[in-house]
Amino acid sequence: MLAGFKTFIMRGNVVDLAVGIVIGSAFALVITGLMDGILNPLIAAIFGEPDISGVGTFELNGAFFSIGLFLQAVLNFLIVAAALYFVVVMPMNMYAERRRRVEDEVAEEPDADLALLTEIRDLLAAQARRP
């Protein structure tokens, strides 16, 4: 039973998932720093509020509505998505494309030993056709 659990834990995808969660948590702190240190003060300077969650707040029959709260969530999502795309996805895609091109070039170039053996075969075939 413990051996099966050890095998499950040591699989690459479980370890990759754990690493992804840790990196995601660290990345969330970076985004929080960006929001708290740069964007929210900029929003405060423009709207006079510490963030846009207070913008467009109104009460109707005892229910509080906040358009700014939704806009803040959308802004946070777009910032996280853009940062992930430009910091993680785009470089990984470029790396994968470069790696694919190198593999294609290597596949197109015949191995030196293979080229030599092909030349020897062709010479022997040409010599065998002579009377």
C-alpha positions in Angstrom: 0.0 0.0 0.0 2.8 2.4 0.9 4.8 1.5 -2.2 1.8 2.4 -4.4 1.4 5.7 -2.6 5.1 6.4 -3.0 4.9 5.7 -6.8 1.9 8.0 -7.0 3.6 10.8 -5.2 6.8 10.5 -7.2 5.1 10.6 -10.6 6.2 13.6 -12.6 2.8 15.1 -13.0 2.2 15.2 -9.2 5.5 16.9 -8.6 4.9 19.3 -11.5 1.5 20.2 -10.0 3.1 20.8 -6.6 5.8 23.0 -8.1 3.1 24.9 -10.1 1.1 25.6 -7.0 4.1 27.0 -5.2 5.1 29.1 -8.2 1.5 30.3 -8.6 1.4 31.4 -4.9 4.7 33.3 -5.4 3.4 34.8 -8.6 0.2 35.9 -6.8 2.4 37.9 -4.4 4.1 39.6 -7.3 0.7 40.6 -8.8 -0.5 41.8 -5.4 2.6 43.9 -5.1 2.0 45.4 -8.5 -1.6 46.2 -7.6 -0.9 47.6 -4.2 2.3 49.4 -5.1 1.6 50.9 -8.5 -1.9 50.4 -9.9 -4.1 51.1 -6.9 -2.2 54.4 -6.1 -2.6 55.4 -9.7 -6.4 54.6 -9.5 -6.5 56.6 -6.2 -4.9 59.6 -7.9 -7.4 59.4 -10.8 -10.7 58.5 -9.0 -10.0 59.7 -5.5 -10.6 56.2 -4.1 -7.9 53.7 -2.9 -9.1 51.3 -5.6 -11.9 51.1 -8.1 -14.0 48.8 -5.9 -15.6 51.8 -4.3 -16.6 53.4 -7.6 -20.2 53.1 -8.6 -21.5 51.9 -5.3 -25.1 52.5 -4.5 -27.9 51.2 -2.3 -31.3 50.1 -3.5 -33.9 48.9 -1.0 -31.2 47.9 1.6 -29.1 46.0 -1.0 -25.6 47.4 -1.8 -24.4 47.3 -5.4 -20.9 47.9 -6.4 -19.9 48.2 -10.1 -16.4 49.0 -9.1 -16.0 45.8 -7.2 -16.7 43.9 -10.4 -14.4 46.2 -12.4 -11.6 45.6 -9.8 -12.0 41.8 -10.1 -11.9 42.1 -13.9 -8.9 44.3 -13.8 -7.1 41.9 -11.4 -7.9 39.0 -13.7 -6.6 40.8 -16.8 -3.4 41.8 -15.1 -2.8 38.3 -13.9 -3.6 36.8 -17.3 -1.4 39.3 -19.1 1.5 38.8 -16.7 1.2 35.0 -17.0 1.1 35.2 -20.8 4.1 37.5 -21.2 6.2 36.0 -18.4 5.4 32.3 -18.8 3.4 31.3 -21.8 5.1 33.4 -24.5 8.7 32.5 -23.5 7.7 28.8 -23.3 6.1 28.9 -26.7 9.2 30.6 -28.2 11.4 28.0 -26.5 9.3 25.1 -27.8 9.4 26.6 -31.4 13.2 27.1 -31.3 13.6 23.5 -30.0 11.3 22.1 -32.7 13.3 24.0 -35.4 16.6 22.6 -34.0 15.2 19.1 -33.9 13.9 19.5 -37.5 17.4 20.7 -38.7 19.1 17.8 -36.9 16.6 15.3 -38.5 17.3 16.7 -41.9 21.0 16.4 -41.6 22.1 12.8 -42.1 24.5 11.3 -39.6 28.1 11.3 -40.8 28.3 7.5 -40.3 25.1 7.0 -42.3 26.4 9.2 -45.1 29.6 7.3 -45.3 27.9 3.9 -45.3 25.5 5.2 -48.0 28.5 6.3 -50.1 30.2 2.9 -49.7 27.0 1.1 -50.7 26.6 3.2 -53.8 30.3 2.6 -54.8 29.9 -1.1 -54.3 26.7 -1.2 -56.3 28.3 0.7 -59.1 31.3 -1.6 -59.1 29.1 -4.7 -59.1 27.4 -3.5 -62.3 30.7 -3.3 -64.2 31.6 -6.4 -66.2 
